[in-house]
Amino acid sequence: MIARALTSYAAAAYLANCALGIGVATGRIRTGRAHWLHHALYVNTAAATVAATASLVAGRGARGAVLAPALVPLAVIPYAGTRGPRHPAIAASIAPFMAAALAVAWRSDGRRRSRKGAR
């Protein structure tokens, strides 16, 4: 239950961060003096992703490690610069891991109970 909540929160933070970044990059959103907002959302996204990864691994074992590769682009993105295609490409590379983590977090275990004693 906690893994679901943390993974959903991390995905929502990631989507909000991407939406703000795309809005600023296309000129649809102007943050002006509040350019720090994108940085704050990034820190929030990174922290939530670390927490979700730890929770998934603790609860699902090796299957829960599906979000761990997203930590690499999250660590690299501050050094990618904001001009040019590198920054959005690195940010977009996180999406498949977020989607897979949501699938793992929201999938029920599906374990079948033994019917030996049910006859």
Beta strands, then each sheet from edge to edge (+ up, - down):
end
